[in-house]
Amino acid sequence: MNHSNIICVCGAGTMGSGIAQVCAQSGFVTILFDVNEEMIAKSKTKMQESLQALLLKEKITIAEKEEIIKRVIFTSNIKDCKADIIIEAIIEDKNAKANLFKQLAEINTPQTIFATNTSSVSIDEMAKEIDRPSQLIGMHFFNPAPVMKLVEIIKTENTNSDVVDTIFSFTRQLNKTPVLCNDSPGFIVNRIARHYYLEAMKLMELGLADIKTIDSVMEASGFKMGPFKLMDMIGMDINYSVSKIVWEALDKPERLRPSIIQQHKIAAGELGKKTGKGFYQY
């Protein structure tokens, strides 16, 4: 893949904006699409702030910052979404994602690759809903996308092997580390990480240790962030929804039962950093 390739990112939320920034930083012309004008404006501001922080750390020059911003085309018109690779980062809903891909297939060439940044929706199921299942692949970035190196690449039963190779080398061009896995609930990271969150909440529920102690111990043992701080950063609603999807997809094993504590937090609107309160106060 060369840098004349055009990348389109659909969804200008935290993940979409971060992915678009990564693509633009890596030299690709990047279209960032969202139906919501307000989201686009927020995304523009956020990207400027993120690049300004890199400038202050002397990771990029003023000229590079200008160039990166110039490479991003912000749009709320789906007709502008013509690209070689389209990365979807909208809400975690299979039908919404499949409908978007159907609309995009109508205005793109048969060679366009459709990548989904889902963390929990079955990509095999999504493939059944769209017209070009061989062009569909999972490309799961982690939050914050400009910082986190890992990208899970998920192939379905139908994914064309050339598509897998292209996305693998594209991920490397983004200066990320690609890992390949087959479609299964939670893929690799989210499947293993369930226990990190669920067991932490279980310890707290049983009164065996408090939030701060659990976080401190996990950080002292080498984790960058304790489970409660991490849930607050990800967002209680998102974290809980992934737990629920993985639990249900695996036939509701007791060991993966979502926590009632998180349900209460969501009901109270305490979603973590984004609302100012979660397990901690911000």
N, C-alpha and C positions, 0 to 999 in steps of 0.2 A: 504493500500500500504506500502510495506517495502522498505528499501534502496537497496535491491538487484535488484529492478526494474531499467531498463535502460531507460533513456530519450534521445530522439534525437531532436535537434533543427535545422531546415533547414533555412538558411539565416544568414550570419555572419555580417549583418549591425548593426546599433546601437541597435535596438530592440532585434534581435537574440542573439547578444553577451551578452546583459544585462540579457536576460532570461536564457541563458546557465550558466552564472555566478551564478544566483539565485539558479538554480537546483544543481549545484556543491557545492555551499555553504551549501545547505540543506542536503548534504550527498549522492546525487545521482550520479552514473556514467553517464556522459553526453557526447553525441556525438554532435559536432557542425559541420554541413555540409554547404559548399558553393561551387558552381562550380568555383568561382573565387579565385585563389590562393592568390592574392594580398589582397582580403578582409579577408581571413583567417589570413594572417600575421598581418594585421592591428588589427584584433579582438584579437589576442594573446597579442599584445602590450597593447591594451586598457584594457584588463582584468588584466594584470599584474599591470598597473598603478592604476586601480580601487581598487585592493586588497592591493596595497602598501599604498593607502590613508587610507584604513580601519586599516591597521597595525599601521600607524602613529597616528591614533585616538585611538589606543589600543582597537579596536573592535574585532580584531583577533590577534593570536600569529604568530610568524614566522613559527612554525610547521604547524599551521592550514592553513596558506597561501600556503605552499608547497603542503599540502594534497589536497586543493581545485583545484589547477592547475593540479595536477596529475590525478584528476577525469575527466578532460576534454580531450576528444579525438577529435583533429581537423582533418578534412578530406575533400577532394574534390572529393571523389569517392562515388557515390550514393549507391553502393553495401554495403557500411559500415553502411548504415542507417537502422539497424535492432534494434527495440526497443519496449518497452511496450507502451510507449506514444511518439508520434511524434508531435512536435509543429512546425507549419509552420509560418515563419516570412519573406516571400519573398515579391516581389513587389505587389502592390494593383491591381491585375488583376485576374479576376475570372478564365479565361482559364489557365493562368500560374499556379495558385494554384491547379486547378482540375487536370491538367496534372501531376503535381508533385505527388499528392496523388495517381493517377493511377499507376505511376511508383513504388511508395513506397508499394502499396498494393501487387504488384507482388513478392516482396522479404520479406514481413512480414506475420505474422500469422493472421488468421481471428480475433483474440482477440486484435490485436493492435488498440489502440485508436488514431484517427487522430484529432488533435486540430489545429484550425486556429487562428492566432493572428490578423486577419483582423480588421480594425476599421470601415470599410464602405462597404465591398462587402457583398451581400446577401448570407448568409450561406445556406438558403433553396435552392437558385438557384445553389450553388456549389454542394449541395447534389445530385441534379438531374444528375450531370455530372460524378459522381463517382460510383464505384462498391459496396461499402459498406456504404451506407448512414446512417445506424444505428450506425456506429462507429465514425461518424463525429460530432464535437462539436466546438463551438467558445470559445476561451480562450484569452480574450483581456486584455493584460497588458498595463500599462501606462508608458510613458517615463519620467525619467530614471527608467527602470525596477528594478534595485537593491534597489531603494529608495521608489518608490511608492507602497503603500500597497494594493490598490484596484485591483481586477481582475474581469472583467465582464465575466460570464460564460453564453454562449448563446446556448440554445437548439433549434433544428429544429423540424419540425413535425415528423421526423423519428428517432431522437436520442434515443437510448436505455436508459432506466432509470438507468441501472447499470453503464453505461458510465457517466451519469450525477453525480451519487454518487461517483464514482471513482475520477473524476476530482475535485469535491468539496473537498474531503478529501486530495487529492494531493495538491490542492491550499493552504489548511491550513498547510500542512507539509512544504510548501515553506515559511511559516510565513507570508502569505498574507491573505487579507480579500476577500472571494468570494461573489459575488452577482449574483443571477440567473435572467435571463430575456429571453423572447422569441425573435426570430429573427425579427427585424424591422429596418428601416433605421436609422443608427447612434446609435443603441442600446439605452442605457440610457444617459451616460455621454456626448457623442458627440452630441446627439439630443438637450439636454438642453444647452450645451455650445455654440451652434451656435449663440445664441442671445448675449452671452458675447462678441464674436468677432464682429459680424455683426453690432450690435448697437453701439459699440465703434467706428467702422470705419464710420458709418453714422454720428455720432456726429462730428467727425473730418472733414468729407466731407462738412457738413453744416456750418463749421466754428464756432461751438458752444464751442469747447474746443480743446486744443492741445494735442498731444500724451502724453507728460510728465504729464500733469494735470490729464488726464483720468486715466493713470496708477497709479499715486500717490493716487488719490481719492479711487480707487478700493482696493489698498493695505491698505489704512488707514481704509477701512470699513471691513477688515478681510480677503480679498483674499490674498493668498501667493504671487501671481504675477499678475500684471496688464495685460490686454488683449494684448497690443502691444508687451510687453516683452515676453509673452507666445507664441504669433504667431512667433516671431523671434526664440524662442527656438525650437518649434516644426518643423519649416521650412515652409515658405510661400506656397511652392508647395504642401506639404502634407496637410496643413490646408485648402487650397483652394479646393483641390481635394475632401476632405471629405465634405465640404460645398456643392460642386457641386453635389456629389452623393446623399446626403440627400435631397437636393432641388428637383432634378429630380425624385427621388424615391417617393417623396410625392406629385408629380404632380405640381411642380413649384409654390408653394405659394409665393406671393409677400414678405411676412415677412421673408422668408428664402433665398431670391435672393442673390447669391454670389456677393461680392463687386468688383467693377471695379478697386478700388485702389489696391487690391491684384493682379488683372490681370496685371496691369501696372508694379508692383514690380517684378512679375515673368518674364515678358517680358524683363525687364532690368537686370535680373539675380541677383536681390537683394532678396535672399531667407532667410535672417536672419543670425544667428550666423555662420552657416556652410559656408557662402560665405563672411562673414566679414561685410555685410551691409544688413539691412532690414529696419525696421522702425527706428532702431538705428544703429550707427556706432560701429563696434567692432575692 
